[in-house]
Amino acid sequence: MFRSLSLFNYRLWFAGALVSNVGTWMQRTAQDWLVLTDLTDNDATALGITMALQFAPPILMVPITGLIADRFDRRRLLMVTQLSMGLLGLGLGLLVLTDSVQLWMVYLFALLLGVAAAIDAPVRQSFVSELVPPGHLTNAVSLNSASFNGARLVGPAVAGVLIATIGTGWVFVINAGSFAAVLLSLRFIRVAQLELKPAVSRAKGQIREGFRYVRSRPDLVVVFVMVFVIGTFGLNFAIFTSTMASVEFGVDASGFGLLSSSIAVGSLVGALLSARREKPRWRMLVTAALAFGVTCLVAAIMPTYWSFAAVLVTVGLASITLMTTANATVQLTTAPRMRGRVMALYMAVFTGGTPLGAPVVGWVANVAGPRWAIGVAAASGFVAAGVAIAWLVRGQHLRVRRVHDGEPDPVTGALPLLGAGRFHYRLQHDGDGAAARVRDAAAVARERDEAATELAVDEGTATRPS
């Protein structure tokens, strides 16, 4: 489960990222509470606008962020983006501490943070493949999710206590300091041990090439659609938990932080379970989407604060299982030379839907109540699962077959008498060979891309001056 931690570079990165992630979740909680209670009167629409501004840059900047990740040194880029986000947290904290902050300022800082994160996300996602060999990538991606969600477990709870004791402003300042951990880890990583990929040289049409690559891969398109639907309408946890805490249950900042931690408990468990899997599977992707819809539906009807908090654990488990499986599917099936651009598109789809979905979900929470807003999230899970099932049936020719587990008669082919076996249902290919041909073509394309990459590395090594 923890085999990637046996590698020095990944272990160092994991530790630094964990500290930074705790600070990031503390700031997210403080920012949501600042907008919802200090700067407005429980206005979920204002919170939705804040989230929209923060998550709009990834989709608006997608033509260039992926190319940046493929063309430049990822370790150095991460040092720049992480430092920028730390300074933004410090600036917002000082505004709060001096009682100078206004709602429009939070909007501005959210937008600037979104710009920095738009560059940071595809670089960070692609950098994981440089920290570990290919055989460890699924495990490393899952452990990254465990780190992120372990921080989500601790960060909001700590932020809730700090907001109630020392105030919101100091939470932003503490987050700014937490970025020092990841900056130090990047500084002391052993560059010679990185699984470096050859940088993409400047050429015309590289941005369009990334779009064409994804368009030519129906499996990636389906994953992107699923992530977009759930990311847009389902993963607005800040709106769900804050409005349920303040409007439905009337609890304070500590109660709000506990709800966020409940989601994190399930997310952490889901990430650790994902780390045990050798490779991502479509069956798990569809099951997780369905489970997300069901658990959100159950959460929406919970009558008490504690029952709602308990069900949020299962919501977190389903959501992180879905996202970890989707992330690993995209990374493991994408050619190394295209990974930065494809991951930029993936992160744009994942976070870029928030500017569309967050204001809508916030409006639903204001008009119909937060329970109906969670119902919107449940619907997104069912729609995402439906998209995947439709593609598997039509594109991959999968069918549900009624299968008998007894052995047929070798002469007549007749099944055993009743009681000698049993019938059950199984997903099977319909036998026409279409899906197999699609998979073979995709495998051949990936092998060709990987071979070209390896050749480029060999040639670069051979021609490098000694």
C-alpha positions as CSV (number, residue, x, y, z in Angstrom):
1,M,0.0,0.0,0.0
2,F,2.8,2.4,0.8
3,R,5.5,1.2,-1.6
4,S,6.1,4.6,-3.2
5,L,7.2,5.9,0.2
6,S,10.2,3.7,0.0
7,L,11.6,6.2,-2.6
8,F,13.5,9.1,-1.1
9,N,12.2,11.8,-3.6
10,Y,8.6,10.7,-3.2
11,R,8.8,10.5,0.6
12,L,10.2,14.0,0.8
13,W,7.6,15.4,-1.6
14,F,4.8,13.6,0.3
15,A,5.9,15.1,3.7
16,G,6.1,18.6,2.3
17,A,2.9,18.4,0.4
18,L,1.0,17.0,3.5
19,V,2.0,20.0,5.6
20,S,1.1,22.4,2.8
21,N,-2.2,20.6,2.2
22,V,-3.2,21.0,5.8
23,G,-2.6,24.8,5.5
24,T,-4.6,24.9,2.2
25,W,-7.6,23.3,3.8
26,M,-7.4,25.6,6.7
27,Q,-7.5,28.6,4.3
28,R,-10.4,27.1,2.4
29,T,-12.4,26.8,5.5
30,A,-11.5,30.2,6.7
31,Q,-12.3,31.8,3.3
32,D,-15.7,30.1,3.2
33,W,-16.6,31.2,6.7
34,L,-15.3,34.7,6.1
35,V,-17.6,35.2,3.1
36,L,-20.6,33.4,4.5
37,T,-20.7,34.9,8.0
38,D,-18.4,37.9,8.3
39,L,-18.8,39.7,4.9
40,T,-22.4,38.5,4.1
41,D,-25.5,37.3,6.0
42,N,-25.2,33.6,5.1
43,D,-25.3,34.4,1.3
44,A,-24.6,31.1,-0.5
45,T,-24.6,32.9,-3.8
46,A,-21.6,35.1,-2.7
47,L,-19.8,31.9,-1.7
48,G,-20.6,30.4,-5.0
49,I,-19.2,33.5,-6.8
50,T,-16.0,33.2,-4.8
51,M,-15.6,29.6,-5.7
52,A,-16.4,30.4,-9.4
53,L,-13.7,33.1,-9.5
54,Q,-11.1,30.7,-7.9
55,F,-11.9,27.9,-10.3
56,A,-12.4,29.8,-13.5
57,P,-8.7,30.3,-14.5
58,P,-8.0,26.5,-15.0
59,I,-10.5,26.3,-17.8
60,L,-9.7,29.8,-19.3
61,M,-6.0,29.2,-19.2
62,V,-6.0,25.5,-20.4
63,P,-4.5,26.3,-23.9
64,I,-1.3,27.3,-22.2
65,T,-1.0,25.7,-18.8
66,G,-0.5,22.2,-20.2
67,L,2.1,23.3,-22.7
68,I,3.9,25.0,-19.8
69,A,3.9,21.8,-17.9
70,D,5.3,19.8,-20.9
71,R,7.9,22.4,-22.0
72,F,9.6,23.7,-18.8
73,D,11.3,22.2,-15.7
74,R,8.4,21.1,-13.5
75,R,10.3,21.2,-10.2
76,R,11.3,24.9,-10.8
77,L,7.8,25.7,-11.9
78,L,6.3,24.3,-8.8
79,M,8.6,26.4,-6.6
80,V,7.3,29.5,-8.4
81,T,3.6,28.6,-8.1
82,Q,3.8,27.4,-4.5
83,L,5.6,30.6,-3.5
84,S,3.0,32.7,-5.3
85,M,0.1,31.0,-3.5
86,G,1.8,31.4,-0.1
87,L,2.2,35.2,-0.7
88,L,-1.4,35.5,-1.7
89,G,-2.5,33.8,1.6
90,L,-0.3,36.1,3.6
91,G,-1.7,39.2,1.8
92,L,-5.3,38.2,2.5
93,G,-4.5,37.4,6.1
94,L,-3.0,40.8,6.7
95,L,-6.1,42.4,5.2
96,V,-8.3,40.5,7.6
97,L,-6.1,41.2,10.6
98,T,-6.2,45.0,9.9
99,D,-10.0,45.0,9.4
100,S,-9.5,46.2,5.9
101,V,-11.0,43.3,4.0
102,Q,-14.1,43.7,1.8
103,L,-16.0,41.2,-0.2
104,W,-14.6,42.4,-3.5
105,M,-11.1,41.9,-2.2
106,V,-11.8,38.3,-1.4
107,Y,-13.1,37.9,-4.9
108,L,-9.9,39.4,-6.3
109,F,-7.6,37.2,-4.1
110,A,-9.7,34.1,-5.1
111,L,-9.2,35.0,-8.8
112,L,-5.4,35.5,-8.4
113,L,-5.2,32.2,-6.4
114,G,-7.0,30.5,-9.2
115,V,-4.5,31.8,-11.8
116,A,-1.6,30.4,-9.7
117,A,-3.4,27.1,-9.2
118,A,-4.2,26.8,-12.9
119,I,-0.5,26.7,-13.7
120,D,0.3,24.6,-10.6
121,A,-2.2,21.8,-11.0
122,P,-1.1,20.2,-14.3
123,V,2.6,20.7,-13.4
124,R,2.0,19.0,-10.0
125,Q,0.0,16.2,-11.4
126,S,2.7,15.5,-14.1
127,F,5.5,15.9,-11.6
128,V,4.3,12.7,-9.7
129,S,5.3,10.6,-12.8
130,E,8.9,12.0,-12.4
131,L,9.1,11.1,-8.7
132,V,8.3,7.4,-9.2
133,P,8.8,4.7,-11.9
134,P,5.7,3.8,-14.0
135,G,5.0,0.7,-11.9
136,H,4.5,2.9,-8.8
137,L,2.3,5.6,-10.5
138,T,-1.1,4.3,-9.5
139,N,0.1,3.9,-5.9
140,A,1.7,7.3,-5.9
141,V,-1.5,9.0,-7.2
142,S,-3.5,7.2,-4.5
143,L,-1.1,8.3,-1.8
144,N,-1.3,11.8,-3.1
145,S,-5.0,11.7,-2.6
146,A,-4.5,10.2,0.9
147,S,-2.2,13.1,1.7
148,F,-4.7,15.6,0.3
149,N,-7.6,14.1,2.2
150,G,-5.7,13.4,5.4
151,A,-5.1,17.2,5.3
152,R,-8.8,17.7,4.6
153,L,-9.5,15.7,7.8
154,V,-7.2,17.8,10.0
155,G,-7.3,21.2,8.3
156,P,-11.0,22.2,8.6
157,A,-11.2,21.0,12.2
158,V,-8.1,23.0,13.2
159,A,-9.4,26.0,11.2
160,G,-12.7,25.9,13.0
161,V,-11.0,25.9,16.4
162,L,-8.6,28.7,15.4
163,I,-11.4,30.8,13.9
164,A,-13.3,30.6,17.2
165,T,-10.2,31.4,19.3
166,I,-7.8,33.7,17.5
167,G,-9.8,34.8,14.4
168,T,-9.9,34.2,10.7
169,G,-7.0,36.3,9.7
170,W,-4.4,34.2,11.6
171,V,-5.6,31.1,9.7
172,F,-4.6,32.7,6.4
173,V,-1.2,33.7,7.9
174,I,-0.6,30.1,9.1
175,N,-1.4,28.7,5.7
176,A,1.1,31.1,4.1
177,G,3.8,29.6,6.4
178,S,2.8,26.1,5.5
179,F,4.0,26.6,1.9
180,A,7.6,26.6,3.3
181,A,7.4,22.8,3.8
182,V,6.7,22.0,0.1
183,L,9.3,24.6,-1.0
184,L,11.9,22.9,1.1
185,S,11.0,19.5,-0.2
186,L,11.4,20.7,-3.7
187,R,14.7,22.3,-2.9
188,F,16.2,19.1,-1.5
189,I,14.8,16.6,-3.9
190,R,17.6,14.5,-5.6
191,V,17.3,15.7,-9.2
192,A,19.6,12.9,-10.4
193,Q,17.0,10.3,-9.2
194,L,14.0,11.9,-11.0
195,E,12.3,10.0,-13.8
196,L,12.8,12.9,-16.2
197,K,10.8,13.0,-19.4
198,P,12.3,14.9,-22.4
199,A,10.9,18.4,-22.7
200,V,8.7,19.2,-25.6
201,S,10.5,21.5,-28.0
202,R,8.8,24.6,-29.4
203,A,6.7,23.9,-32.5
204,K,3.5,25.1,-34.2
205,G,0.2,23.5,-33.3
206,Q,1.3,22.0,-29.9
207,I,-1.8,23.4,-28.1
208,R,-4.1,22.0,-30.8
209,E,-2.3,18.7,-30.6
210,G,-3.4,18.2,-27.0
211,F,-7.0,18.7,-27.9
212,R,-6.7,16.4,-30.9
213,Y,-5.1,13.7,-28.8
214,V,-8.0,13.7,-26.3
215,R,-10.6,13.8,-29.1
216,S,-9.1,10.7,-30.7
217,R,-9.4,8.8,-27.4
218,P,-13.1,8.0,-26.7
219,D,-12.2,6.4,-23.3
220,L,-10.6,9.7,-22.2
221,V,-13.5,11.7,-23.4
222,V,-15.9,9.6,-21.3
223,V,-13.7,10.1,-18.2
224,F,-13.6,13.8,-18.9
225,V,-17.4,14.0,-19.2
226,M,-17.9,12.1,-16.0
227,V,-15.5,14.3,-14.1
228,F,-17.0,17.4,-15.5
229,V,-20.6,16.5,-14.5
230,I,-19.7,15.6,-11.0
231,G,-17.1,18.3,-10.6
232,T,-19.6,21.0,-11.7
233,F,-22.7,20.0,-9.8
234,G,-21.5,17.4,-7.2
235,L,-18.3,18.4,-5.5
236,N,-19.5,21.8,-4.2
237,F,-18.9,20.5,-0.6
238,A,-18.1,24.0,0.7
239,I,-21.6,25.1,-0.2
240,F,-23.3,22.0,1.1
241,T,-21.5,21.8,4.4
242,S,-21.6,25.5,5.2
243,T,-25.3,26.1,4.4
244,M,-26.3,22.9,6.2
245,A,-24.2,23.9,9.2
246,S,-25.5,27.5,9.5
247,V,-29.0,27.3,8.0
248,E,-30.3,23.8,8.8
249,F,-28.5,23.0,12.0
250,G,-27.5,26.4,13.4
251,V,-24.0,25.4,14.5
252,D,-20.9,27.6,14.7
253,A,-17.5,27.5,12.9
254,S,-16.4,24.4,14.8
255,G,-19.5,22.5,13.7
256,F,-18.8,23.5,10.1
257,G,-15.2,22.3,10.4
258,L,-16.4,19.0,11.7
259,L,-18.7,18.4,8.7
260,S,-15.7,19.0,6.4
261,S,-13.6,16.6,8.4
262,S,-16.4,14.0,8.1
263,I,-16.0,14.1,4.3
264,A,-12.3,13.9,4.8
265,V,-12.5,10.7,6.9
266,G,-14.3,8.9,4.0
267,S,-11.9,10.4,1.5
268,L,-8.9,9.3,3.4
269,V,-10.2,5.7,3.6
270,G,-11.1,5.8,-0.1
271,A,-7.6,7.0,-1.0
272,L,-5.9,4.3,1.0
273,L,-8.1,1.6,-0.5
274,S,-7.2,2.9,-3.9
275,A,-3.5,2.7,-3.1
276,R,-3.9,-1.1,-2.8
277,R,-5.2,-1.5,-6.3
278,E,-2.7,-2.4,-9.0
279,K,-4.5,-0.5,-11.8
280,P,-7.7,1.5,-12.3
281,R,-10.8,-0.3,-13.7
282,W,-13.9,0.9,-15.4
283,R,-16.1,-1.2,-13.1
284,M,-14.8,0.8,-10.1
285,L,-15.3,4.1,-11.9
286,V,-19.0,3.3,-12.6
287,T,-19.6,1.9,-9.2
288,A,-18.1,5.0,-7.5
289,A,-20.3,7.3,-9.5
290,L,-23.4,5.4,-8.6
291,A,-22.3,5.3,-4.9
292,F,-21.8,9.0,-5.0
293,G,-25.3,9.6,-6.2
294,V,-26.8,7.3,-3.6
295,T,-24.9,8.6,-0.6
296,C,-25.7,12.3,-1.5
297,L,-29.3,11.4,-1.8
298,V,-29.2,9.8,1.7
299,A,-27.3,12.8,3.1
300,A,-30.0,15.2,1.8
301,I,-32.7,13.6,3.9
302,M,-30.8,13.1,7.2
303,P,-32.8,14.8,10.0
304,T,-30.0,15.6,12.5
305,Y,-26.6,17.1,12.5
306,W,-24.9,13.9,13.7
307,S,-26.7,11.7,11.2
308,F,-25.8,14.1,8.4
309,A,-22.1,14.1,9.5
310,A,-22.1,10.3,9.6
311,V,-23.4,10.0,6.0
312,L,-20.9,12.5,4.8
313,V,-18.2,9.9,5.5
314,T,-19.6,7.7,2.8
315,V,-20.0,10.7,0.4
316,G,-16.2,11.3,0.9
317,L,-15.4,7.7,0.3
318,A,-17.4,7.5,-2.9
319,S,-16.1,10.8,-4.3
320,I,-12.4,10.2,-3.7
321,T,-12.7,6.6,-5.1
322,L,-14.2,8.1,-8.3
323,M,-11.6,10.9,-8.6
324,T,-8.6,8.8,-7.8
325,T,-9.6,6.1,-10.3
326,A,-10.3,8.8,-13.0
327,N,-7.0,10.5,-12.4
328,A,-5.0,7.2,-12.5
329,T,-6.9,6.1,-15.7
330,V,-5.9,9.4,-17.5
331,Q,-2.3,9.4,-16.4
332,L,-1.6,5.7,-17.0
333,T,-3.2,5.6,-20.5
334,T,-1.7,8.9,-21.8
335,A,1.6,9.0,-23.8
336,P,4.4,10.6,-21.6
337,R,5.0,13.4,-24.2
338,M,1.4,14.4,-24.0
339,R,0.8,14.0,-20.3
340,G,1.2,17.7,-19.3
341,R,-1.3,18.9,-21.9
342,V,-3.8,16.1,-21.2
343,M,-3.6,16.6,-17.4
344,A,-4.1,20.4,-17.9
345,L,-7.3,19.5,-19.8
346,Y,-8.3,17.1,-17.1
347,M,-7.8,19.6,-14.3
348,A,-9.6,22.3,-16.4
349,V,-12.6,19.9,-16.8
350,F,-12.4,18.9,-13.1
351,T,-12.2,22.4,-11.6
352,G,-13.3,24.5,-14.5
353,G,-16.9,23.4,-14.1
354,T,-17.1,25.1,-10.7
355,P,-17.6,28.6,-12.1
356,L,-20.8,27.2,-13.8
357,G,-22.0,24.9,-11.1
358,A,-21.2,26.7,-7.8
359,P,-23.4,29.8,-8.4
360,V,-26.2,27.5,-9.6
361,V,-25.9,25.2,-6.6
362,G,-25.6,28.3,-4.3
363,W,-28.8,29.7,-5.8
364,V,-30.6,26.4,-5.3
365,A,-29.5,26.4,-1.7
366,N,-30.8,30.0,-1.2
367,V,-34.1,29.5,-3.0
368,A,-35.1,25.9,-2.2
369,G,-32.8,25.1,0.7
370,P,-29.4,23.3,1.1
371,R,-31.1,19.8,1.0
372,W,-32.2,20.4,-2.6
373,A,-28.7,21.6,-3.4
374,I,-27.3,18.2,-2.2
375,G,-30.0,16.6,-4.4
376,V,-28.4,18.3,-7.4
377,A,-25.1,16.6,-6.4
378,A,-26.9,13.2,-6.2
379,A,-28.3,13.7,-9.7
380,S,-24.8,14.4,-11.0
381,G,-23.5,11.0,-9.8
382,F,-26.4,9.2,-11.5
383,V,-25.8,11.1,-14.8
384,A,-22.1,10.4,-14.8
385,A,-22.6,6.7,-14.2
386,G,-25.2,6.7,-17.0
387,V,-22.7,8.3,-19.4
388,A,-20.1,5.6,-18.7
389,I,-22.6,2.7,-18.9
390,A,-23.9,4.0,-22.2
391,W,-20.4,4.1,-23.7
392,L,-19.5,0.7,-22.3
393,V,-22.6,-0.8,-23.9
394,R,-22.5,1.0,-27.2
395,G,-18.8,1.6,-27.7
396,Q,-17.3,-1.4,-25.9
397,H,-20.2,-3.8,-26.6
398,L,-20.5,-5.0,-23.0
399,R,-23.7,-6.9,-22.1
400,V,-25.2,-8.3,-18.9
401,R,-25.3,-12.1,-19.4
402,R,-27.2,-14.7,-17.4
403,V,-24.5,-17.3,-16.7
404,H,-24.7,-20.7,-15.1
405,D,-21.7,-21.7,-13.0
406,G,-22.2,-25.4,-13.5
407,E,-20.3,-27.4,-16.1
408,P,-22.3,-28.3,-19.3
409,D,-22.5,-31.9,-20.5
410,P,-19.6,-32.5,-22.8
411,V,-21.7,-34.3,-25.4
412,T,-25.1,-32.6,-25.3
413,G,-24.1,-29.2,-24.0
414,A,-27.0,-29.3,-21.5
415,L,-26.6,-27.6,-18.2
416,P,-26.7,-29.6,-14.9
417,L,-30.0,-30.3,-13.2
418,L,-31.4,-27.7,-10.8
419,G,-29.3,-27.7,-7.6
420,A,-26.1,-28.7,-9.3
421,G,-25.2,-25.1,-10.0
422,R,-26.7,-21.6,-10.0
423,F,-27.4,-18.7,-12.4
424,H,-25.9,-15.3,-11.9
425,Y,-25.4,-12.2,-13.9
426,R,-22.0,-11.1,-15.4
427,L,-20.8,-8.3,-17.6
428,Q,-19.4,-9.8,-20.8
429,H,-18.4,-8.7,-24.3
430,D,-20.9,-9.6,-26.9
431,G,-18.3,-11.5,-29.0
432,D,-18.2,-9.3,-32.1
433,G,-14.6,-8.2,-31.4
434,A,-15.2,-4.5,-31.9
435,A,-14.2,-3.4,-28.4
436,A,-11.1,-5.6,-28.5
437,R,-10.0,-3.9,-31.7
438,V,-10.6,-0.4,-30.1
439,R,-8.5,-1.4,-27.1
440,D,-5.7,-2.9,-29.3
441,A,-5.5,0.3,-31.4
442,A,-5.2,2.4,-28.3
443,A,-2.5,0.1,-26.9
444,V,-0.6,0.2,-30.1
445,A,-0.7,4.0,-30.2
446,R,0.5,4.3,-26.6
447,E,3.3,1.8,-27.2
448,R,4.4,3.8,-30.3
449,D,4.4,7.1,-28.3
450,E,6.3,5.5,-25.4
451,A,8.9,4.0,-27.9
452,A,9.3,7.4,-29.5
453,T,9.9,8.9,-26.0
454,E,12.5,6.3,-25.1
455,L,14.3,6.8,-28.4
456,A,14.4,10.6,-27.7
457,V,15.9,9.9,-24.3
458,D,18.5,7.5,-25.7
459,E,19.4,9.9,-28.5
460,G,19.7,12.8,-26.0
461,T,22.0,10.7,-23.8
462,A,24.1,9.6,-26.8
463,T,24.6,13.2,-28.0
464,R,25.1,14.8,-24.6
465,P,28.6,16.1,-24.2
466,S,30.6,14.2,-21.6
